[in-house]
């Protein structure tokens, strides 16, 4: 486990890196960088996976008109 001084120093460096990213991804960048520093295995999920996307209107079930 890193010491307080090591952690403090690394967090300051991480904050500089995070500022280069768009607001939308800053939390994920933070999690990845801090996790890597602490020796955690990165767990990157794709938020654009087919499970999280809505079905396009063109493929939605159509009702027949009589």
Chimera marker file (.cmm) of the C-alpha trace (Angstrom):
<marker_set name="trace">
<marker id="1" x="0.000" y="0.000" z="0.000" r="1" g="1" b="0" radius="0.5"/>
<marker id="2" x="1.421" y="3.397" z="-0.950" r="1" g="1" b="0" radius="0.5"/>
<marker id="3" x="2.262" y="5.893" z="1.749" r="1" g="1" b="0" radius="0.5"/>
<marker id="4" x="0.240" y="9.038" z="2.324" r="1" g="1" b="0" radius="0.5"/>
<marker id="5" x="2.911" y="11.159" z="0.613" r="1" g="1" b="0" radius="0.5"/>
<marker id="6" x="3.043" y="8.839" z="-2.413" r="1" g="1" b="0" radius="0.5"/>
<marker id="7" x="-0.727" y="8.852" z="-2.721" r="1" g="1" b="0" radius="0.5"/>
<marker id="8" x="-0.919" y="12.625" z="-2.347" r="1" g="1" b="0" radius="0.5"/>
<marker id="9" x="1.735" y="13.142" z="-5.009" r="1" g="1" b="0" radius="0.5"/>
<marker id="10" x="0.129" y="10.689" z="-7.409" r="1" g="1" b="0" radius="0.5"/>
<marker id="11" x="-3.342" y="12.190" z="-6.960" r="1" g="1" b="0" radius="0.5"/>
<marker id="12" x="-1.966" y="15.611" z="-7.861" r="1" g="1" b="0" radius="0.5"/>
<marker id="13" x="-0.456" y="14.165" z="-11.036" r="1" g="1" b="0" radius="0.5"/>
<marker id="14" x="-3.658" y="12.288" z="-11.841" r="1" g="1" b="0" radius="0.5"/>
<marker id="15" x="-5.684" y="15.486" z="-11.443" r="1" g="1" b="0" radius="0.5"/>
<marker id="16" x="-3.491" y="17.163" z="-14.088" r="1" g="1" b="0" radius="0.5"/>
<marker id="17" x="-4.085" y="14.299" z="-16.510" r="1" g="1" b="0" radius="0.5"/>
<marker id="18" x="-7.835" y="14.211" z="-15.865" r="1" g="1" b="0" radius="0.5"/>
<marker id="19" x="-8.200" y="17.875" z="-16.815" r="1" g="1" b="0" radius="0.5"/>
<marker id="20" x="-7.259" y="16.968" z="-20.405" r="1" g="1" b="0" radius="0.5"/>
<marker id="21" x="-10.380" y="14.816" z="-20.829" r="1" g="1" b="0" radius="0.5"/>
<marker id="22" x="-14.012" y="15.788" z="-21.482" r="1" g="1" b="0" radius="0.5"/>
<marker id="23" x="-16.274" y="16.082" z="-18.425" r="1" g="1" b="0" radius="0.5"/>
<marker id="24" x="-18.243" y="13.015" z="-19.460" r="1" g="1" b="0" radius="0.5"/>
<marker id="25" x="-15.265" y="10.667" z="-19.085" r="1" g="1" b="0" radius="0.5"/>
<marker id="26" x="-13.405" y="12.265" z="-16.172" r="1" g="1" b="0" radius="0.5"/>
<marker id="27" x="-14.881" y="9.925" z="-13.520" r="1" g="1" b="0" radius="0.5"/>
<marker id="28" x="-13.887" y="6.850" z="-15.543" r="1" g="1" b="0" radius="0.5"/>
<marker id="29" x="-10.383" y="8.216" z="-16.177" r="1" g="1" b="0" radius="0.5"/>
<marker id="30" x="-10.014" y="8.899" z="-12.453" r="1" g="1" b="0" radius="0.5"/>
<marker id="31" x="-11.134" y="5.368" z="-11.560" r="1" g="1" b="0" radius="0.5"/>
<marker id="32" x="-8.765" y="3.817" z="-14.082" r="1" g="1" b="0" radius="0.5"/>
<marker id="33" x="-5.719" y="5.871" z="-13.086" r="1" g="1" b="0" radius="0.5"/>
<marker id="34" x="-6.194" y="5.564" z="-9.329" r="1" g="1" b="0" radius="0.5"/>
<marker id="35" x="-7.002" y="1.871" z="-9.653" r="1" g="1" b="0" radius="0.5"/>
<marker id="36" x="-3.865" y="1.300" z="-11.701" r="1" g="1" b="0" radius="0.5"/>
<marker id="37" x="-1.761" y="3.182" z="-9.150" r="1" g="1" b="0" radius="0.5"/>
<marker id="38" x="-3.197" y="1.066" z="-6.351" r="1" g="1" b="0" radius="0.5"/>
<marker id="39" x="-2.554" y="-2.141" z="-8.307" r="1" g="1" b="0" radius="0.5"/>
<marker id="40" x="-6.160" y="-2.962" z="-9.182" r="1" g="1" b="0" radius="0.5"/>
<marker id="41" x="-7.034" y="-4.754" z="-12.378" r="1" g="1" b="0" radius="0.5"/>
<marker id="42" x="-8.699" y="-2.306" z="-14.779" r="1" g="1" b="0" radius="0.5"/>
<marker id="43" x="-12.326" y="-3.101" z="-15.492" r="1" g="1" b="0" radius="0.5"/>
<marker id="44" x="-13.354" y="-1.214" z="-18.576" r="1" g="1" b="0" radius="0.5"/>
<marker id="45" x="-16.917" y="-1.622" z="-19.726" r="1" g="1" b="0" radius="0.5"/>
<marker id="46" x="-18.300" y="-0.420" z="-22.997" r="1" g="1" b="0" radius="0.5"/>
<marker id="47" x="-21.259" y="1.824" z="-22.277" r="1" g="1" b="0" radius="0.5"/>
<marker id="48" x="-22.219" y="1.559" z="-25.943" r="1" g="1" b="0" radius="0.5"/>
<marker id="49" x="-22.795" y="-2.175" z="-25.825" r="1" g="1" b="0" radius="0.5"/>
<marker id="50" x="-25.914" y="-3.534" z="-27.498" r="1" g="1" b="0" radius="0.5"/>
<marker id="51" x="-27.388" y="-4.304" z="-24.076" r="1" g="1" b="0" radius="0.5"/>
<marker id="52" x="-27.505" y="-0.609" z="-23.194" r="1" g="1" b="0" radius="0.5"/>
<marker id="53" x="-28.820" y="0.734" z="-26.489" r="1" g="1" b="0" radius="0.5"/>
<marker id="54" x="-32.433" y="1.171" z="-27.388" r="1" g="1" b="0" radius="0.5"/>
<marker id="55" x="-33.780" y="-0.706" z="-30.355" r="1" g="1" b="0" radius="0.5"/>
<marker id="56" x="-33.992" y="1.513" z="-33.460" r="1" g="1" b="0" radius="0.5"/>
<marker id="57" x="-37.509" y="2.449" z="-34.556" r="1" g="1" b="0" radius="0.5"/>
<marker id="58" x="-37.008" y="0.668" z="-37.879" r="1" g="1" b="0" radius="0.5"/>
<marker id="59" x="-36.642" y="-2.665" z="-36.084" r="1" g="1" b="0" radius="0.5"/>
<marker id="60" x="-39.426" y="-2.124" z="-33.591" r="1" g="1" b="0" radius="0.5"/>
<marker id="61" x="-42.445" y="-4.426" z="-33.857" r="1" g="1" b="0" radius="0.5"/>
<marker id="62" x="-44.921" y="-2.932" z="-36.298" r="1" g="1" b="0" radius="0.5"/>
<marker id="63" x="-48.661" y="-3.189" z="-35.867" r="1" g="1" b="0" radius="0.5"/>
<marker id="64" x="-50.755" y="-4.034" z="-38.884" r="1" g="1" b="0" radius="0.5"/>
<marker id="65" x="-53.576" y="-1.809" z="-40.019" r="1" g="1" b="0" radius="0.5"/>
<marker id="66" x="-56.752" y="-3.454" z="-41.250" r="1" g="1" b="0" radius="0.5"/>
<link id1="1" id2="2" r="1" g="1" b="0" radius="0.2"/>
<link id1="2" id2="3" r="1" g="1" b="0" radius="0.2"/>
<link id1="3" id2="4" r="1" g="1" b="0" radius="0.2"/>
<link id1="4" id2="5" r="1" g="1" b="0" radius="0.2"/>
<link id1="5" id2="6" r="1" g="1" b="0" radius="0.2"/>
<link id1="6" id2="7" r="1" g="1" b="0" radius="0.2"/>
<link id1="7" id2="8" r="1" g="1" b="0" radius="0.2"/>
<link id1="8" id2="9" r="1" g="1" b="0" radius="0.2"/>
<link id1="9" id2="10" r="1" g="1" b="0" radius="0.2"/>
<link id1="10" id2="11" r="1" g="1" b="0" radius="0.2"/>
<link id1="11" id2="12" r="1" g="1" b="0" radius="0.2"/>
<link id1="12" id2="13" r="1" g="1" b="0" radius="0.2"/>
<link id1="13" id2="14" r="1" g="1" b="0" radius="0.2"/>
<link id1="14" id2="15" r="1" g="1" b="0" radius="0.2"/>
<link id1="15" id2="16" r="1" g="1" b="0" radius="0.2"/>
<link id1="16" id2="17" r="1" g="1" b="0" radius="0.2"/>
<link id1="17" id2="18" r="1" g="1" b="0" radius="0.2"/>
<link id1="18" id2="19" r="1" g="1" b="0" radius="0.2"/>
<link id1="19" id2="20" r="1" g="1" b="0" radius="0.2"/>
<link id1="20" id2="21" r="1" g="1" b="0" radius="0.2"/>
<link id1="21" id2="22" r="1" g="1" b="0" radius="0.2"/>
<link id1="22" id2="23" r="1" g="1" b="0" radius="0.2"/>
<link id1="23" id2="24" r="1" g="1" b="0" radius="0.2"/>
<link id1="24" id2="25" r="1" g="1" b="0" radius="0.2"/>
<link id1="25" id2="26" r="1" g="1" b="0" radius="0.2"/>
<link id1="26" id2="27" r="1" g="1" b="0" radius="0.2"/>
<link id1="27" id2="28" r="1" g="1" b="0" radius="0.2"/>
<link id1="28" id2="29" r="1" g="1" b="0" radius="0.2"/>
<link id1="29" id2="30" r="1" g="1" b="0" radius="0.2"/>
<link id1="30" id2="31" r="1" g="1" b="0" radius="0.2"/>
<link id1="31" id2="32" r="1" g="1" b="0" radius="0.2"/>
<link id1="32" id2="33" r="1" g="1" b="0" radius="0.2"/>
<link id1="33" id2="34" r="1" g="1" b="0" radius="0.2"/>
<link id1="34" id2="35" r="1" g="1" b="0" radius="0.2"/>
<link id1="35" id2="36" r="1" g="1" b="0" radius="0.2"/>
<link id1="36" id2="37" r="1" g="1" b="0" radius="0.2"/>
<link id1="37" id2="38" r="1" g="1" b="0" radius="0.2"/>
<link id1="38" id2="39" r="1" g="1" b="0" radius="0.2"/>
<link id1="39" id2="40" r="1" g="1" b="0" radius="0.2"/>
<link id1="40" id2="41" r="1" g="1" b="0" radius="0.2"/>
<link id1="41" id2="42" r="1" g="1" b="0" radius="0.2"/>
<link id1="42" id2="43" r="1" g="1" b="0" radius="0.2"/>
<link id1="43" id2="44" r="1" g="1" b="0" radius="0.2"/>
<link id1="44" id2="45" r="1" g="1" b="0" radius="0.2"/>
<link id1="45" id2="46" r="1" g="1" b="0" radius="0.2"/>
<link id1="46" id2="47" r="1" g="1" b="0" radius="0.2"/>
<link id1="47" id2="48" r="1" g="1" b="0" radius="0.2"/>
<link id1="48" id2="49" r="1" g="1" b="0" radius="0.2"/>
<link id1="49" id2="50" r="1" g="1" b="0" radius="0.2"/>
<link id1="50" id2="51" r="1" g="1" b="0" radius="0.2"/>
<link id1="51" id2="52" r="1" g="1" b="0" radius="0.2"/>
<link id1="52" id2="53" r="1" g="1" b="0" radius="0.2"/>
<link id1="53" id2="54" r="1" g="1" b="0" radius="0.2"/>
<link id1="54" id2="55" r="1" g="1" b="0" radius="0.2"/>
<link id1="55" id2="56" r="1" g="1" b="0" radius="0.2"/>
<link id1="56" id2="57" r="1" g="1" b="0" radius="0.2"/>
<link id1="57" id2="58" r="1" g="1" b="0" radius="0.2"/>
<link id1="58" id2="59" r="1" g="1" b="0" radius="0.2"/>
<link id1="59" id2="60" r="1" g="1" b="0" radius="0.2"/>
<link id1="60" id2="61" r="1" g="1" b="0" radius="0.2"/>
<link id1="61" id2="62" r="1" g="1" b="0" radius="0.2"/>
<link id1="62" id2="63" r="1" g="1" b="0" radius="0.2"/>
<link id1="63" id2="64" r="1" g="1" b="0" radius="0.2"/>
<link id1="64" id2="65" r="1" g="1" b="0" radius="0.2"/>
<link id1="65" id2="66" r="1" g="1" b="0" radius="0.2"/>
</marker_set>
